[in-house]
Amino acid sequence: MEDERASFTTVWKTDNPGFTASNQITVPGTGSYTIQWESITDPTSAGTVMARGNVVITFPQPGTYRLRMHARRSAAYFGFDFNYPLLKAGDQQKLTGVEQWGANRWRVLNFSSCINLDVTATDIPDFSTLITAKGMFFDCGSLLGNSSFQYWDMSRVPDLSFMFFEAGLFDQPLGKWNLRSVHPSKAGGLQYMLHNAGLSRRHYETTLTDWAFNAGTPDQMVLGALNLKYSDALGRNLLTRKGWTINGDVYVP
């Protein structure tokens, strides 16, 4: 069996609303990968699926299942993408948890509209080959996240636009992120990144200040931060001096 510590581990509730039947899910994978699944309530109910691309899994009965996924070859890319046009009305609501990122080298990772999803994983995902984080947690209204998010290595990711758009419960500081590879763009960059996200005033202020003092932070960025609040304007002012435009946030004395 594959080392469980190396697997991308997720939790699904099959009878949540979705495109497939109440005992099925569609896994939006890319590349060739292996899935080991088990029922959370009955660990003797388990199986293995060899997959390539999107795959529908039919379980013995409706319920909550844990899936452990990994690329067939350790050096191969693995992707997970709910942003495919054909999945717009898919099984997003059935995915409820990410418990572990594992050793996969992520090429694509997108949880758009997974409204029941929370991420409890505390290991650090390998984003060294990630081509974009655009819309990664778009409309993920149940996402709380945890403090490990701040330690993600984003230094090679060029696009973070829409990343936490409408993730209204997400309140984690992101100031440790290195934005050196993010490209200023009217259609990408940091556009709409934090629109209606749940960052508290303290975490929002800390994020801006840390970015401002990071020598690798690029100039001329446009950050979407609709309805986020700040009272300490130090970081914000320093970023605007670097040519940043920050849209939608609110000064609260």
C-alpha positions in Angstrom: 0.0 0.0 0.0 1.2 3.5 -0.8 2.5 5.4 2.3 -0.6 7.2 3.6 1.5 10.2 4.5 2.2 10.7 0.8 -1.4 10.7 -0.3 -3.8 13.5 -1.0 -6.6 12.7 1.5 -10.1 14.0 1.1 -13.6 13.3 2.6 -16.8 13.1 0.6 -20.5 12.8 1.6 -22.1 11.0 -1.3 -25.7 11.9 -0.6 -25.1 15.6 -0.7 -26.6 17.2 -3.8 -24.7 16.6 -6.9 -24.6 15.4 -10.5 -24.2 11.7 -9.7 -26.3 9.3 -7.7 -26.5 9.3 -3.9 -23.9 6.5 -3.7 -21.5 8.1 -6.3 -19.0 10.9 -6.7 -17.1 12.4 -9.6 -13.4 12.9 -8.8 -12.1 15.7 -11.0 -8.6 14.4 -11.3 -6.0 15.0 -14.0 -3.2 12.7 -15.0 -2.9 9.1 -14.0 -3.5 8.3 -10.3 -4.6 5.7 -7.8 -7.5 6.1 -5.4 -7.8 4.1 -2.2 -11.2 4.6 -0.6 -12.9 3.5 2.6 -16.1 4.1 4.4 -15.6 6.3 7.5 -18.3 4.4 9.4 -17.2 1.0 8.2 -13.5 0.6 7.4 -14.0 -2.9 6.1 -15.9 -1.3 3.2 -12.9 -0.3 1.0 -11.5 -0.5 -2.5 -9.0 0.7 -5.0 -9.5 2.5 -8.3 -6.9 3.1 -11.0 -7.9 6.4 -12.7 -7.0 8.7 -15.5 -8.7 12.1 -15.7 -12.2 12.5 -14.2 -13.6 9.3 -12.7 -17.0 8.3 -11.3 -16.8 6.1 -8.2 -19.8 4.0 -7.2 -19.8 3.0 -3.5 -21.7 0.1 -1.9 -24.2 2.5 -0.3 -24.6 6.3 0.4 -22.4 7.6 3.1 -19.2 9.4 4.0 -16.0 8.1 2.5 -12.3 8.9 2.8 -10.2 8.9 -0.4 -6.4 8.7 -0.6 -5.0 9.7 -3.9 -1.6 9.8 -5.4 0.0 10.0 -8.8 0.9 6.6 -10.4 4.6 7.7 -10.6 6.2 9.7 -7.8 7.7 12.2 -10.2 4.5 12.7 -12.2 2.1 15.6 -11.9 -1.3 15.2 -10.3 -4.1 17.6 -10.6 -7.5 18.2 -9.0 -9.7 20.6 -10.8 -13.4 21.5 -10.1 -13.0 24.4 -12.5 -13.6 22.3 -15.7 -16.6 23.7 -17.6 -18.2 20.3 -17.6 -18.1 20.2 -13.7 -19.7 23.6 -13.1 -22.9 21.7 -12.0 -21.0 18.7 -10.7 -20.3 17.2 -7.3 -18.7 20.1 -5.6 -21.2 19.9 -2.7 -20.1 16.3 -2.0 -16.5 17.2 -1.1 -16.4 18.2 2.6 -12.8 18.0 3.6 -9.1 18.0 2.7 -7.2 16.2 5.5 -3.8 16.0 3.9 -2.0 17.4 0.8 0.5 14.6 0.6 3.6 14.4 -1.6 1.9 15.1 -4.9 3.5 17.7 -7.2 0.5 19.9 -8.0 0.0 21.1 -11.5 -3.6 22.1 -11.2 -5.6 22.6 -7.9 -9.0 24.2 -7.9 -12.0 23.8 -5.5 -14.3 26.4 -7.1 -17.8 26.3 -5.6 -17.1 23.5 -3.1 -19.4 25.2 -0.6 -19.2 22.5 2.1 -15.4 22.2 2.0 -13.0 22.9 4.9 -9.3 22.2 4.8 -7.9 20.7 8.0 -4.6 19.5 6.4 -1.6 21.0 8.2 1.2 19.7 5.9 2.5 22.0 3.2 1.4 21.4 -0.4 4.1 21.3 -3.1 3.3 24.2 -5.4 6.7 24.2 -7.2 5.0 23.3 -10.5 1.5 24.9 -9.9 0.6 26.9 -13.0 -2.1 29.0 -11.4 -4.0 29.5 -8.1 -6.8 31.5 -9.8 -10.1 30.7 -8.2 -8.6 28.0 -6.0 -11.2 28.5 -3.2 -13.7 30.6 -5.2 -17.1 30.6 -3.3 -15.9 28.1 -0.7 -18.2 29.4 2.0 -17.4 26.8 4.6 -13.6 27.2 4.3 -12.0 28.0 7.7 -8.5 26.8 6.9 -5.8 26.8 9.6 -2.5 28.5 10.4 -0.5 26.3 8.0 -1.9 28.3 5.1 0.6 31.1 5.9 3.5 28.9 5.3 2.6 27.8 1.8 5.3 28.5 -0.8 3.6 30.7 -3.4 6.9 32.1 -4.8 6.5 30.4 -8.2 2.8 30.9 -8.7 1.9 33.7 -11.2 -1.8 34.2 -10.7 -3.7 34.4 -7.3 -6.8 36.2 -8.7 -10.2 35.2 -7.2 -8.3 32.8 -4.9 -10.5 33.5 -1.8 -13.4 35.3 -3.6 -16.5 34.9 -1.4 -14.7 32.6 1.1 -16.5 34.4 3.9 -15.3 32.3 6.8 -11.6 32.2 5.8 -9.6 34.2 8.3 -5.9 33.3 8.1 -2.9 35.8 7.7 -1.1 35.5 4.3 1.7 38.0 4.8 4.4 35.3 4.7 3.5 34.5 1.1 6.2 35.5 -1.3 4.5 37.2 -4.3 7.6 37.6 -6.5 6.1 35.6 -9.4 2.7 37.2 -9.5 2.2 39.2 -12.7 0.4 42.5 -12.6 -2.6 42.0 -14.9 -6.0 43.3 -15.6 -7.3 39.8 -15.8 -5.2 38.0 -13.2 -2.5 38.8 -10.6 -4.3 39.7 -7.3 -7.5 40.9 -8.9 -10.5 39.9 -6.7 -8.2 37.8 -4.6 -9.8 38.7 -1.2 -13.2 40.0 -2.3 -15.6 39.2 0.5 -13.2 36.9 2.2 -13.4 36.6 6.0 -10.1 38.1 7.0 -10.4 39.9 10.3 -9.1 43.5 10.5 -6.0 42.3 12.4 -5.1 39.6 9.9 -5.8 41.8 6.9 -3.5 44.6 8.4 -0.8 42.0 9.1 -1.0 40.6 5.6 -0.6 44.0 4.0 2.2 45.1 6.3 4.2 41.9 5.8 3.8 42.1 2.0 5.0 45.7 2.1 8.2 44.9 4.0 9.0 41.9 1.8 11.6 42.9 -0.7 10.3 40.3 -3.2 6.8 41.9 -3.4 6.2 43.3 -6.9 5.2 46.8 -7.7 2.1 48.0 -9.6 -0.3 45.3 -8.3 -4.1 45.5 -8.1 -5.5 43.8 -5.1 -9.2 43.0 -4.7 -10.2 43.3 -1.0 -13.9 44.2 -1.1 -15.4 44.8 2.4 -12.2 44.0 4.3 -11.5 46.5 7.1 -8.4 48.2 8.4 -7.5 50.9 10.9 -3.7 50.7 10.9 -2.9 51.9 7.4 0.9 51.4 7.6 1.2 48.4 5.3 -1.5 49.7 2.9 0.2 53.1 2.6 3.6 51.4 1.9 2.0 49.3 -0.8 0.3 52.2 -2.5 3.7 53.9 -2.6 4.9 50.8 -4.6 2.1 51.6 -7.1 -0.4 49.2 -5.7 -4.2 49.8 -6.2 -6.3 48.2 -3.4 -10.0 48.0 -4.3 -12.9 47.8 -2.0 -11.5 47.7 1.5 -12.9 50.0 4.2 -11.1 52.3 6.7 -12.5 51.9 10.2 -11.1 54.4 12.7 
